[in-house]
Amino acid sequence: MRIKGYGAGQPGQQGQSGPGRERADSFRARHSIGERIKGRVLRREPSGLYWVQVGREELLARLEVQTEPGDQLMFVVRALVPEIRLQALQGDALQDDLPGLVQRFRAVRETFETQAEPLLHVLASLPPLLSQRQQAFGIALDGNAEAFALHEHAQALLTGINAALTAERGAVALYAPWLLPAVRRQEIVRRMTGSSGGGGFAEASLSGSMSGCGGLEVRLMSRAKECSLRLLAEQPDQTGGLQVELAALVRDGLGVEAQFLGVSRLAAGAGAGVLAELLGDAPLWASGGLNTRV
């Protein structure tokens, strides 16, 4: 369903004001792409639209499923900008499809990062050398049974996510908290673009949040002896240290100097996480927001 009044040119969009925008901003602040939320059908308007109670919000929407007032529905958040778009699921939705797996991974990741905060804080002080950070992370996990179990659970969910991806998408989801240990809510999607005969690029997109920088997205493209790096952050002027760290990791891992393509501002609340692109409703590169108009 598309939420009436939350689309382009309607209240709730940039440059607009009023209750519509406030409701839309509130909804976007509390929810993420791929999240499952329950709603209840309140009433039907003569126009054919329905009022639906979703959390604290009453939304006026067009539903593509057969329903009656009082029905409980499960929705998947498919898009947040420029329109809020939810997909109503028939019956009891399984949690082992792609949106459900992404939501479960994010929940386990959050619990892990809370439990592992002390060891991640220590890792952040290590030099930006891949093997050293990965080895230190493994040693630290071995000494923390609860964090170890949570990390294993997160990786198992990622295995399910990757198994659910169609071959045509050519993408692999990863979680490597040791890579940038100061970055929380980290998600990585890696794919090959172009031809496989030497002319293609390996692309890695990373999203997360970092103290001082706020939400951030990183895009790295590389092939033999070439690498480009682009960064978006809510606070671009606070990313100097992160830029140096990223360049050092590329130097250590790929043996080349990254061509830095600059840093741009990521709109507050726009970062849905790069796993959102696996759900088919987000572009490969958000550039400050999702582009999901339908």
N, C-alpha and C positions, 0 to 999 in steps of 0.2 A: 504494500500500500504506500501511496505517497501522501504525506501530511499536508493537508490543504493550508495555504497561507504561509508555508515554510519554504517555498521555492523562490526562484529568481524573480525579482520584481515584486515580491510580496513581503509583508512584515516578517522579520526574522532574518533578513539578509543585510549585508553590510550597507550602510547608508540609510537604512530604514530604522524606525523607532517604534515604541509602543509595546503592548503586551505580547504580540506575536513574536517579536524579536526576543523578548525576555524569556518566553517559554522555550523558544528554539535554542537559545544560548544555554539555558539551564539543562535541557535535554542533552545537548552535545557534551556538556561538562561532565555528565554522569555516565555516559554510555560510550561504547566503542564498537567499531566495525566487527561483525561476527558474533557479537554478544546476543544471547537469548534472553528474552524478557517475556513475562506473562502479562496479558491484558484481558480486560473484560468488556464485552460489547454492552454499551449503555442504552443506546436508542438509535433509531434510524430516522434520518431527515427525509422530507418529501423529495429532495433532489437525488436520493439514492445513496448519499454519503452516510457514514455511521460515526457516532461519537463513541470513542474507545477510551477506557481508563487504563493507562499504562503507567504504573508506579504512581507518582503524585500528579501526573499530567492527564488532562482530558484532551484528546486529540480528535480532530475531525478528519476523517480519512475515507478513501474509497477502498473497499475490500474486494479481493479477487476470489474469496472463498464463500461458500454457502454458510450463513450464520444467522442467528437470531439474538435479540437483546437478552442479556443474561449469560450468553455463552462465554466460556473461558477459552482464550486462544494463546498459542505460543508464537512469538515473533522472533525473527532473526533481523538484527540491524544490518541492513545492506549498504546504506549510505548515510552520511551526516551533512555533507555539503556538496553542491549548493542547495540540495534538497535533503530533508530527512526522509528516508525511505525504509520501510520495514516490510519483510516478507512474512505473511501469515502462513503457518504450517498446519496441515490437517492432522487431527488426532494427536496422540502423544509422540512428540518428536524424539527420535533416537539421538543419543549423545555421541555417536561414533561416526557421524558424517563430518565433513570438513569444518563447518562453522562451530559445531559442538566441540570438536577436538581443539580448535584454536582457543575457544573460550576456556576449556579445561586447562590447556597448557598455560594460559596467562594467569589463571588462578594459582596453579602450582608454582609457577615462576615467582609470583609475588610473595608467596609463603617462603619459598627458598631464599629469596633475596633478603627477607626480614631475618630469617634464621642465620644466614651466612654473612650478615653485615660486618661483623668483626674481621673475618678472614678476608673479605673483599676489600675492606679498608686497608689491611696490611698489603695485599697484592698491589693496590694502587700506588704504593710507594716504591715498587720495584721498577727497574729500568724497562723501557719499552722493547723488550726482547721476547719473541714469541715462545721459544722453547723454555726459557727461564720462568716466564709467567705460567705456562701450562704445567710445568713440572711442580712448581710451588703450589698451584691450585690443587693438583692431585694429592700432594702430601697433606695439605690442609684438610681436604675432604676426608681423607683416611682417618683423621683424628677427630672427626665430628660426625657421628653416626646418623644423627637426624638430618643434617644438611646433605650428607651423602645419599640417603634414601630419597629425599626430595629432589635432588639433582637427577638421580636415576629415573624417578617418575616423570620429570619434565622431558628427559631425553626419550623415554618410551612413548610419550604423547607425540613428540616430534616425529618419531618413526611412523606412528599412525597417520599423522598429517601428510608425510611424504608418500605413504602408500596410497592415500586417498587422492593425491594429485593425478591429473590426467597426464599422459606422456607428452601431449602436445604443449603443455605449459613449460616443460623443460626447466623446472625450478626445483630447488632443494631448500628446505627451511632448516636453519641451524640455530643453536643457542650455545654461545661460547663466552660465559661471564668472565673468564680469565683474560679475554682479549683486551677489553677496556673495562677494568674492574671498577672504575668510578662511574660508569654508565649503568643506570637502572632501567628496568623494563626493556632490556635489550632484545631485539629480534633481528635476524639476518636472513635474507633470501639471496641465494646464489643461482645464477643461470648462465648459459652460453648464448650469445647472440651472433647472428650472421652465420657464415659457412663454417663447417668444421675442418676445412682443408687448409687451415693456417691463416685464413683471413678474418676469422671470427674473434670476438672479444669475450673474455670472462667478466661478468658483471656481478658485483656484490653490493647489495643495498642493506644498510643497517639503520635501525631507528632505536630511540630510547630517550632517556632524560638524564640530565647531569646537573649537579648543583652549580649555580651561577649561570649556566647556559640555558637552562630550561629544556623543553622538548627539542630534539635534534634528529636530523636525518643525514646520513652519509651515503654517497654513491661513489663507488670505485669501479673503473673499467680498465682492464689490462689485457695485453697480449705480449708476445716476446719483446722484451726491452722497452716496453711502453706502458705507462700507467697514468691515468688522470683521476683526479679526486675533487669532488664537489661536496660542500657542506651547507646545510640549512640549520638554523638554530633560532629559538625565540629571542635569545640575547646574543646576536652576532659579535658584539664588541667584547664578549667575555670568553671567546673561543680560542684565544691565542695559544694557551697551553695545550688544548685539544688538537689544534692544527699541528703543532710541533710533534705531539705524540703520534698522530696518525702518519705523518711523514716518516717518522722513525720506524714504525711498524712496517710500512711498505718497504722501506729500505732494507730492513732485516729479513722480511719474508720473501720479497721478490727480487731483491738485489738491484733495484733501480730507484731513481729519484722521481717521486710523483710530480706530475704537472698539476699544480693546484689551480683549480678553475674559479676559486673565490668562495666567499661565504655570503649567503643571502638570509633574509629574515623569514623564519617559519612563523606563520600566523598562530597566535595563541589558541590552543585547543584544536588546531588543524591536524596535528600529527595523529593518524589513526594506527600507526604501527605498520611496518612493511608486510607483515603477514596478511594484512587486509587485501593486498593485491592478489593473493592466492584465492580469494573468495570470488574473484571475477568482477568486482564492483569498484576497484581502485586502479588507477593507472600505474605503470611501472615506476613512475617518478612523480611524487605528489606535488612538488614545486610550491609548497605552501598550502596545499589543500587537495581534497579529492575532487575528481571531476566525474560525477555520476549522474548527470542529467539524462533522463530517458523520455 
